[in-house]
Amino acid sequence: MALCASDDPRARAVLLRLAGDPGTEYLVAASAGESLGEIAARTTALEAAEIALLRPDARTEYHAACRQYSQDHQGH
C-alpha cells in the first residue's frame, strides 16, 4: 500500500519524520515529500511549521505534488 493513499495520521507522521530527517536518503525524503503533497491535496495542507521542517528536496516535491493533484482534479 502506498502511504500517500492512507489517511491514517500515523502514515502522515512517518512521512513527516522521513521528509525532515537530514539522514534520510535523497530519494526516500523526496518520495516522502511527494506523498505528503498528495495527502495534503486530498485532505488538508500541512501547517506552515510542518512545511518549514521538511528538507528542501522534500519541500520541493511536496509543493509539486500539491500543484499536480490540483491540476489533475480541476472541475471534478
PyMOL CGO cylinders between C-alpha atoms (Angstrom):
from pymol import cmd
from pymol.cgo import CYLINDER

trace = [
    CYLINDER, 0.00, 0.00, 0.00, 1.32, 3.42, -0.90, 0.3, 1, 1, 1, 1, 1, 1,
    CYLINDER, 1.32, 3.42, -0.90, 1.44, 5.68, 2.15, 0.3, 1, 1, 1, 1, 1, 1,
    CYLINDER, 1.44, 5.68, 2.15, 0.07, 8.54, 0.05, 0.3, 1, 1, 1, 1, 1, 1,
    CYLINDER, 0.07, 8.54, 0.05, -3.21, 6.60, -0.21, 0.3, 1, 1, 1, 1, 1, 1,
    CYLINDER, -3.21, 6.60, -0.21, -3.59, 6.46, 3.57, 0.3, 1, 1, 1, 1, 1, 1,
    CYLINDER, -3.59, 6.46, 3.57, -5.50, 8.96, 5.67, 0.3, 1, 1, 1, 1, 1, 1,
    CYLINDER, -5.50, 8.96, 5.67, -4.07, 7.40, 8.84, 0.3, 1, 1, 1, 1, 1, 1,
    CYLINDER, -4.07, 7.40, 8.84, -2.35, 10.08, 10.94, 0.3, 1, 1, 1, 1, 1, 1,
    CYLINDER, -2.35, 10.08, 10.94, 0.42, 7.58, 11.69, 0.3, 1, 1, 1, 1, 1, 1,
    CYLINDER, 0.42, 7.58, 11.69, 1.33, 7.41, 7.99, 0.3, 1, 1, 1, 1, 1, 1,
    CYLINDER, 1.33, 7.41, 7.99, 1.48, 11.19, 7.81, 0.3, 1, 1, 1, 1, 1, 1,
    CYLINDER, 1.48, 11.19, 7.81, 3.67, 11.28, 10.94, 0.3, 1, 1, 1, 1, 1, 1,
    CYLINDER, 3.67, 11.28, 10.94, 6.12, 8.75, 9.49, 0.3, 1, 1, 1, 1, 1, 1,
    CYLINDER, 6.12, 8.75, 9.49, 6.30, 10.65, 6.21, 0.3, 1, 1, 1, 1, 1, 1,
    CYLINDER, 6.30, 10.65, 6.21, 6.93, 13.92, 8.06, 0.3, 1, 1, 1, 1, 1, 1,
    CYLINDER, 6.93, 13.92, 8.06, 9.73, 12.29, 10.03, 0.3, 1, 1, 1, 1, 1, 1,
    CYLINDER, 9.73, 12.29, 10.03, 11.36, 10.88, 6.88, 0.3, 1, 1, 1, 1, 1, 1,
    CYLINDER, 11.36, 10.88, 6.88, 10.96, 14.11, 4.91, 0.3, 1, 1, 1, 1, 1, 1,
    CYLINDER, 10.96, 14.11, 4.91, 12.54, 16.17, 7.66, 0.3, 1, 1, 1, 1, 1, 1,
    CYLINDER, 12.54, 16.17, 7.66, 15.43, 13.92, 8.67, 0.3, 1, 1, 1, 1, 1, 1,
    CYLINDER, 15.43, 13.92, 8.67, 18.79, 15.07, 7.27, 0.3, 1, 1, 1, 1, 1, 1,
    CYLINDER, 18.79, 15.07, 7.27, 19.99, 11.45, 7.45, 0.3, 1, 1, 1, 1, 1, 1,
    CYLINDER, 19.99, 11.45, 7.45, 17.27, 10.13, 5.14, 0.3, 1, 1, 1, 1, 1, 1,
    CYLINDER, 17.27, 10.13, 5.14, 18.47, 9.18, 1.65, 0.3, 1, 1, 1, 1, 1, 1,
    CYLINDER, 18.47, 9.18, 1.65, 17.57, 11.75, -1.02, 0.3, 1, 1, 1, 1, 1, 1,
    CYLINDER, 17.57, 11.75, -1.02, 15.15, 9.52, -2.93, 0.3, 1, 1, 1, 1, 1, 1,
    CYLINDER, 15.15, 9.52, -2.93, 13.31, 8.46, 0.24, 0.3, 1, 1, 1, 1, 1, 1,
    CYLINDER, 13.31, 8.46, 0.24, 12.99, 12.05, 1.51, 0.3, 1, 1, 1, 1, 1, 1,
    CYLINDER, 12.99, 12.05, 1.51, 11.80, 13.34, -1.87, 0.3, 1, 1, 1, 1, 1, 1,
    CYLINDER, 11.80, 13.34, -1.87, 9.28, 10.49, -2.14, 0.3, 1, 1, 1, 1, 1, 1,
    CYLINDER, 9.28, 10.49, -2.14, 8.02, 11.23, 1.38, 0.3, 1, 1, 1, 1, 1, 1,
    CYLINDER, 8.02, 11.23, 1.38, 7.56, 14.88, 0.42, 0.3, 1, 1, 1, 1, 1, 1,
    CYLINDER, 7.56, 14.88, 0.42, 5.64, 13.87, -2.68, 0.3, 1, 1, 1, 1, 1, 1,
    CYLINDER, 5.64, 13.87, -2.68, 3.39, 11.55, -0.68, 0.3, 1, 1, 1, 1, 1, 1,
    CYLINDER, 3.39, 11.55, -0.68, 2.74, 14.31, 1.86, 0.3, 1, 1, 1, 1, 1, 1,
    CYLINDER, 2.74, 14.31, 1.86, 1.73, 16.60, -1.00, 0.3, 1, 1, 1, 1, 1, 1,
    CYLINDER, 1.73, 16.60, -1.00, -0.71, 14.04, -2.36, 0.3, 1, 1, 1, 1, 1, 1,
    CYLINDER, -0.71, 14.04, -2.36, -2.23, 13.54, 1.08, 0.3, 1, 1, 1, 1, 1, 1,
    CYLINDER, -2.23, 13.54, 1.08, -2.42, 17.29, 1.69, 0.3, 1, 1, 1, 1, 1, 1,
    CYLINDER, -2.42, 17.29, 1.69, -4.08, 17.95, -1.66, 0.3, 1, 1, 1, 1, 1, 1,
    CYLINDER, -4.08, 17.95, -1.66, -6.67, 15.28, -0.94, 0.3, 1, 1, 1, 1, 1, 1,
    CYLINDER, -6.67, 15.28, -0.94, -7.29, 16.18, 2.72, 0.3, 1, 1, 1, 1, 1, 1,
    CYLINDER, -7.29, 16.18, 2.72, -5.72, 19.17, 4.49, 0.3, 1, 1, 1, 1, 1, 1,
    CYLINDER, -5.72, 19.17, 4.49, -2.49, 21.01, 3.81, 0.3, 1, 1, 1, 1, 1, 1,
    CYLINDER, -2.49, 21.01, 3.81, 0.43, 20.83, 6.17, 0.3, 1, 1, 1, 1, 1, 1,
    CYLINDER, 0.43, 20.83, 6.17, 0.81, 23.68, 8.64, 0.3, 1, 1, 1, 1, 1, 1,
    CYLINDER, 0.81, 23.68, 8.64, 3.50, 26.26, 7.81, 0.3, 1, 1, 1, 1, 1, 1,
    CYLINDER, 3.50, 26.26, 7.81, 5.56, 24.99, 10.76, 0.3, 1, 1, 1, 1, 1, 1,
    CYLINDER, 5.56, 24.99, 10.76, 5.43, 21.44, 9.37, 0.3, 1, 1, 1, 1, 1, 1,
    CYLINDER, 5.43, 21.44, 9.37, 6.46, 22.60, 5.90, 0.3, 1, 1, 1, 1, 1, 1,
    CYLINDER, 6.46, 22.60, 5.90, 9.37, 24.50, 7.43, 0.3, 1, 1, 1, 1, 1, 1,
    CYLINDER, 9.37, 24.50, 7.43, 10.67, 21.24, 8.95, 0.3, 1, 1, 1, 1, 1, 1,
    CYLINDER, 10.67, 21.24, 8.95, 10.86, 19.50, 5.56, 0.3, 1, 1, 1, 1, 1, 1,
    CYLINDER, 10.86, 19.50, 5.56, 14.21, 19.17, 3.86, 0.3, 1, 1, 1, 1, 1, 1,
    CYLINDER, 14.21, 19.17, 3.86, 14.48, 21.32, 0.71, 0.3, 1, 1, 1, 1, 1, 1,
    CYLINDER, 14.48, 21.32, 0.71, 14.21, 18.29, -1.60, 0.3, 1, 1, 1, 1, 1, 1,
    CYLINDER, 14.21, 18.29, -1.60, 11.12, 17.02, 0.22, 0.3, 1, 1, 1, 1, 1, 1,
    CYLINDER, 11.12, 17.02, 0.22, 9.59, 20.51, 0.33, 0.3, 1, 1, 1, 1, 1, 1,
    CYLINDER, 9.59, 20.51, 0.33, 10.02, 20.88, -3.44, 0.3, 1, 1, 1, 1, 1, 1,
    CYLINDER, 10.02, 20.88, -3.44, 8.27, 17.55, -4.04, 0.3, 1, 1, 1, 1, 1, 1,
    CYLINDER, 8.27, 17.55, -4.04, 5.53, 18.43, -1.53, 0.3, 1, 1, 1, 1, 1, 1,
    CYLINDER, 5.53, 18.43, -1.53, 4.64, 21.63, -3.39, 0.3, 1, 1, 1, 1, 1, 1,
    CYLINDER, 4.64, 21.63, -3.39, 4.91, 19.96, -6.82, 0.3, 1, 1, 1, 1, 1, 1,
    CYLINDER, 4.91, 19.96, -6.82, 2.57, 17.15, -5.77, 0.3, 1, 1, 1, 1, 1, 1,
    CYLINDER, 2.57, 17.15, -5.77, 0.03, 19.62, -4.36, 0.3, 1, 1, 1, 1, 1, 1,
    CYLINDER, 0.03, 19.62, -4.36, 0.05, 21.58, -7.64, 0.3, 1, 1, 1, 1, 1, 1,
    CYLINDER, 0.05, 21.58, -7.64, -0.16, 18.45, -9.79, 0.3, 1, 1, 1, 1, 1, 1,
    CYLINDER, -0.16, 18.45, -9.79, -3.05, 17.00, -7.80, 0.3, 1, 1, 1, 1, 1, 1,
    CYLINDER, -3.05, 17.00, -7.80, -4.94, 20.30, -8.07, 0.3, 1, 1, 1, 1, 1, 1,
    CYLINDER, -4.94, 20.30, -8.07, -4.40, 20.45, -11.83, 0.3, 1, 1, 1, 1, 1, 1,
    CYLINDER, -4.40, 20.45, -11.83, -5.43, 16.83, -12.31, 0.3, 1, 1, 1, 1, 1, 1,
    CYLINDER, -5.43, 16.83, -12.31, -8.65, 17.32, -10.34, 0.3, 1, 1, 1, 1, 1, 1,
    CYLINDER, -8.65, 17.32, -10.34, -9.88, 20.70, -11.58, 0.3, 1, 1, 1, 1, 1, 1,
    CYLINDER, -9.88, 20.70, -11.58, -13.52, 20.59, -12.48, 0.3, 1, 1, 1, 1, 1, 1,
    CYLINDER, -13.52, 20.59, -12.48, -14.11, 17.19, -10.86, 0.3, 1, 1, 1, 1, 1, 1,
]
cmd.load_cgo(trace, "trace")
